[in-house]
């Protein structure tokens, strides 16, 4: 309870409770609006805390199971914050602009990413020395342009398990593509948006930099916890496998030594002792 109170206080200080003007509101956000003040809707922070904790728990579980979460925030005030948070937990992100078909036409996007990586490789291994200055300049420009748009998803080898959107109204193309592919969607929802469009949402101010920062940082911390738990479980499994392998080797070694000991003992009794003469047999004398 105390944690919730302190979290509410932090959210209040960050201005998470400020919604849009009353005339711009979406009626589906009514259960999440606390009051109206000077023509501006005030978001209920109790609902914000509930949504934030639920979303964080889901993303933590996804990270723990090794799934990728794509951060999407192309708004000017969210770009730097989301880029920094996504890089901390090594998750893909899109902060410049959303290319149409980034999910639904993923194979083509991957080709562009591979092209960008090949140009970068040429730049590093000195292959650029064999081409003309004009071609080199053109390739460098192409690489910079692609890196700006595709740099955040360069290591995303497959379609992500979930999308975290900072403003679902602004990122409507990304949301539509995710829905088409049945990708889990989570996001910040202001009073001017429809919360039923996403699977899990956080009622919050999606325009203020401080509000975006506190929500994204909380989500990132939850993902980092999930990744840490996954790593600790992996290390525990490795240790248990090593112990099991050592015990198996030791057991096999004991079995081999006992088998060898039995063979040696049997050899002494059968072949090592003097031969007995059978009764009725006489020793032949050599004929002269």
C-alpha positions as CSV (number, residue, x, y, z in Angstrom):
1,X,0.0,0.0,0.0
2,X,2.8,2.4,0.9
3,X,4.5,1.6,-2.4
4,X,1.3,2.4,-4.3
5,X,1.1,5.7,-2.4
6,X,4.7,6.7,-3.1
7,X,4.2,5.7,-6.8
8,X,1.0,7.8,-7.0
9,X,2.9,10.7,-5.5
10,X,5.6,10.4,-8.2
11,X,3.0,10.1,-10.9
12,X,1.3,13.2,-9.6
13,X,4.6,15.2,-9.5
14,X,5.3,14.1,-13.1
15,X,1.9,15.4,-14.3
16,X,0.6,12.0,-15.4
17,X,-2.9,12.9,-14.3
18,X,-3.4,15.7,-16.8
19,X,-5.7,14.8,-19.7
20,X,-6.9,16.6,-22.8
21,X,-9.5,19.3,-23.2
22,X,-13.1,18.2,-22.5
23,X,-14.2,18.8,-26.1
24,X,-11.5,16.3,-27.3
25,X,-12.3,13.5,-25.0
26,X,-13.2,9.9,-25.9
27,X,-16.4,8.7,-24.0
28,X,-14.8,5.2,-23.6
29,X,-12.3,6.8,-21.2
30,X,-15.0,7.9,-18.8
31,X,-14.3,5.2,-16.1
32,X,-10.7,6.4,-15.9
33,X,-11.4,10.1,-15.5
34,X,-11.4,11.4,-12.0
35,X,-12.7,15.0,-12.5
36,X,-12.8,18.0,-14.8
37,X,-10.9,21.2,-13.9
38,X,-11.0,24.4,-16.1
39,X,-12.1,22.4,-19.1
40,X,-9.4,19.8,-18.8
41,X,-10.0,16.2,-17.7
42,X,-8.0,14.8,-14.8
43,X,-7.1,11.1,-15.0
44,X,-7.7,8.9,-11.9
45,X,-4.2,7.9,-10.7
46,X,-5.6,4.8,-8.9
47,X,-6.5,3.4,-12.3
48,X,-3.1,4.5,-13.7
49,X,-1.3,2.6,-11.0
50,X,-3.4,-0.5,-11.6
51,X,-2.8,-0.4,-15.3
52,X,0.9,0.3,-14.9
53,X,1.4,-2.6,-12.5
54,X,-0.6,-5.0,-14.7
55,X,1.3,-4.0,-17.9
56,X,4.7,-4.2,-16.1
57,X,3.9,-7.7,-14.8
58,X,2.9,-8.9,-18.3
59,X,6.1,-7.4,-19.9
60,X,8.2,-8.9,-17.1
61,X,6.8,-12.3,-17.8
62,X,7.4,-11.9,-21.5
63,X,11.1,-10.8,-20.9
64,X,11.6,-13.8,-18.6
65,X,10.4,-16.2,-21.3
66,X,12.9,-14.7,-23.8
67,X,10.4,-12.8,-26.0
68,X,11.1,-9.5,-27.7
69,X,9.1,-6.4,-27.0
70,X,9.1,-3.6,-29.6
71,X,9.0,0.0,-28.3
72,X,7.2,2.4,-30.6
73,X,7.4,6.2,-30.0
74,X,7.7,8.5,-32.9
75,X,6.6,11.6,-31.0
76,X,9.3,14.3,-30.7
77,X,9.1,14.4,-26.8
78,X,9.3,10.6,-26.5
79,X,12.1,9.8,-28.9
80,X,15.2,10.2,-26.7
81,X,13.5,8.7,-23.6
82,X,12.3,5.5,-25.3
83,X,15.5,5.0,-27.3
84,X,17.5,5.2,-24.0
85,X,15.2,2.8,-22.1
86,X,15.0,0.3,-25.0
87,X,18.8,0.2,-25.3
88,X,19.2,-0.5,-21.6
89,X,17.2,-3.7,-21.8
90,X,18.5,-4.6,-25.4
91,X,15.0,-4.4,-26.9
92,X,14.1,-3.2,-30.5
93,X,12.6,0.2,-30.9
94,X,11.2,2.6,-33.5
95,X,11.5,6.3,-32.7
96,X,12.0,8.0,-36.1
97,X,9.0,7.0,-38.2
98,X,7.0,3.9,-38.6
99,X,7.5,2.4,-42.1
100,X,4.3,1.0,-43.5
101,X,4.5,-2.8,-43.5
102,X,7.3,-3.0,-40.8
103,X,5.4,-5.9,-39.4
104,X,3.0,-7.1,-42.1
105,X,5.8,-7.0,-44.7
106,X,8.6,-8.0,-42.4
107,X,10.7,-10.0,-44.9
108,X,11.2,-7.0,-47.1
109,X,12.2,-4.8,-44.1
110,X,14.7,-7.5,-43.1
111,X,16.2,-7.3,-46.6
112,X,16.7,-3.5,-46.1
113,X,18.3,-4.2,-42.7
114,X,20.7,-6.7,-44.3
115,X,21.6,-4.2,-47.0
116,X,22.4,-1.6,-44.3
117,X,24.5,-4.2,-42.4
118,X,26.4,-5.1,-45.6
119,X,27.3,-1.5,-46.3
120,X,28.5,-1.1,-42.7
121,X,30.6,-4.2,-43.1
122,X,32.1,-2.8,-46.3
123,X,32.9,0.4,-44.5
124,X,34.7,-1.4,-41.7
125,X,36.7,-3.9,-43.7
126,X,38.1,-1.4,-46.3
127,X,36.1,-2.5,-49.3
128,X,35.2,1.1,-49.9
129,X,38.8,1.8,-51.1
130,X,38.1,-0.1,-54.4
131,X,35.1,2.0,-55.5
132,X,34.9,5.6,-56.7
133,X,34.4,8.6,-54.4
134,X,30.9,9.2,-55.8
135,X,29.7,5.6,-55.2
136,X,31.2,5.7,-51.7
137,X,29.3,8.9,-50.9
138,X,26.0,7.5,-52.2
139,X,26.4,4.3,-50.2
140,X,27.2,6.3,-47.0
141,X,24.1,8.4,-47.5
142,X,21.9,5.3,-48.0
143,X,23.4,3.7,-44.9
144,X,22.7,6.8,-42.8
145,X,19.2,7.1,-44.1
146,X,18.4,3.4,-43.4
147,X,20.1,3.5,-40.0
148,X,17.9,6.4,-38.9
149,X,14.8,4.4,-39.6
150,X,15.9,0.8,-39.2
151,X,18.7,1.1,-36.7
152,X,16.5,0.2,-33.7
153,X,15.3,-3.0,-35.3
154,X,18.6,-4.2,-36.8
155,X,18.8,-7.1,-34.3
156,X,15.1,-8.1,-34.5
157,X,15.3,-11.3,-36.4
158,X,11.5,-12.1,-36.1
159,X,8.2,-10.4,-35.4
160,X,8.1,-9.3,-31.8
161,X,5.8,-10.8,-29.2
162,X,4.5,-7.5,-28.1
163,X,4.3,-3.8,-28.9
164,X,4.6,-1.0,-26.3
165,X,3.1,2.2,-27.8
166,X,3.5,5.6,-26.1
167,X,0.5,7.2,-27.9
168,X,-1.9,4.7,-29.5
169,X,-3.6,7.5,-31.5
170,X,-0.3,8.8,-33.0
171,X,0.9,5.2,-33.7
172,X,-2.3,4.0,-35.3
173,X,-0.5,2.3,-38.3
174,X,1.7,0.2,-36.0
175,X,-1.3,-0.7,-33.9
176,X,-3.3,-1.8,-36.9
177,X,-0.4,-4.0,-38.2
178,X,0.0,-5.6,-34.7
179,X,-3.7,-6.3,-34.5
180,X,-3.6,-7.9,-38.0
181,X,-0.8,-10.3,-36.9
182,X,-2.3,-10.9,-33.4
183,X,0.6,-9.3,-31.7
184,X,0.0,-8.3,-28.1
185,X,-0.4,-4.5,-27.8
186,X,0.3,-2.4,-24.7
187,X,0.4,1.4,-24.4
188,X,-0.2,4.7,-22.8
189,X,-3.7,6.0,-23.4
190,X,-4.8,9.6,-22.9
191,X,-8.4,10.9,-22.5
192,X,-8.7,11.5,-26.3
193,X,-8.0,7.8,-27.3
194,X,-10.0,4.6,-27.3
195,X,-8.6,2.2,-24.7
196,X,-10.4,-0.8,-26.2
197,X,-8.0,-0.7,-29.2
198,X,-5.1,-2.2,-27.2
199,X,-4.9,-5.4,-25.1
200,X,-3.5,-3.7,-22.0
201,X,-3.3,0.0,-21.4
202,X,-2.1,2.7,-18.9
203,X,-4.4,5.7,-18.5
204,X,-1.8,8.5,-18.5
205,X,-0.7,11.8,-20.0
206,X,1.1,10.8,-23.2
207,X,2.2,14.4,-24.2
208,X,4.4,15.5,-21.3
209,X,8.1,14.5,-21.3
210,X,8.1,13.7,-17.5
211,X,5.0,11.6,-17.7
212,X,6.4,9.6,-20.6
213,X,9.7,9.2,-18.8
214,X,8.3,7.9,-15.5
215,X,6.0,5.4,-17.2
216,X,8.6,4.1,-19.7
217,X,11.3,3.8,-16.9
218,X,8.9,1.8,-14.7
219,X,8.2,-0.6,-17.6
220,X,11.9,-0.9,-18.5
221,X,12.7,-1.7,-14.8
222,X,10.1,-4.5,-14.9
223,X,11.6,-5.9,-18.2
224,X,15.1,-5.7,-16.7
225,X,13.9,-7.8,-13.7
226,X,12.4,-10.4,-16.0
227,X,15.7,-10.7,-17.9
228,X,17.7,-10.9,-14.7
229,X,15.5,-13.8,-13.5
230,X,15.9,-15.5,-16.8
231,X,19.7,-15.3,-16.6
232,X,19.7,-16.6,-13.0
233,X,17.5,-19.5,-13.9
234,X,19.8,-20.3,-16.9
235,X,22.9,-20.2,-14.6
236,X,21.2,-22.5,-12.1
237,X,20.3,-25.0,-14.8
238,X,23.9,-25.0,-16.1
239,X,25.2,-25.6,-12.6
240,X,22.8,-28.5,-12.0
241,X,23.7,-30.0,-15.4
242,X,27.4,-29.8,-14.5
243,X,26.8,-31.5,-11.1
244,X,24.7,-34.2,-12.7
245,X,27.4,-34.8,-15.4
246,X,30.1,-35.0,-12.8
247,X,28.1,-37.5,-10.7
248,X,27.4,-39.6,-13.8
249,X,31.1,-39.7,-14.7
250,X,32.0,-40.6,-11.1
251,X,29.4,-43.4,-11.0
252,X,30.6,-44.8,-14.4
253,X,34.2,-44.7,-13.1
254,X,33.3,-46.6,-10.0
255,X,31.5,-49.3,-12.1
256,X,34.5,-49.7,-14.4
257,X,36.9,-50.0,-11.5
258,X,34.6,-52.7,-9.8
259,X,34.4,-54.6,-13.1
260,X,38.2,-54.6,-13.5
261,X,38.6,-55.8,-9.9
262,X,36.2,-58.6,-10.5
263,X,38.0,-59.7,-13.6
264,X,41.4,-59.7,-11.9
265,X,40.0,-61.8,-9.0
266,X,38.5,-64.4,-11.3
267,X,41.7,-64.7,-13.3
268,X,43.7,-65.6,-10.2
269,X,41.3,-68.5,-9.3
270,X,41.0,-69.9,-12.8
271,X,44.2,-69.3,-14.6
272,X,46.6,-68.2,-11.9
273,X,46.4,-71.4,-9.7
274,X,48.3,-74.7,-10.5
275,X,46.6,-77.2,-12.9
276,X,45.1,-80.3,-11.2
277,X,45.6,-83.7,-12.7
278,X,42.5,-85.7,-13.4
279,X,42.6,-89.2,-11.8
280,X,43.4,-92.1,-14.1
281,X,45.7,-90.2,-16.4
282,X,49.4,-91.1,-16.4
283,X,52.3,-89.0,-17.5
284,X,53.6,-90.2,-20.8
285,X,57.2,-91.1,-21.1
286,X,58.9,-90.1,-24.2
287,X,59.8,-93.0,-26.5
288,X,63.5,-93.5,-27.1
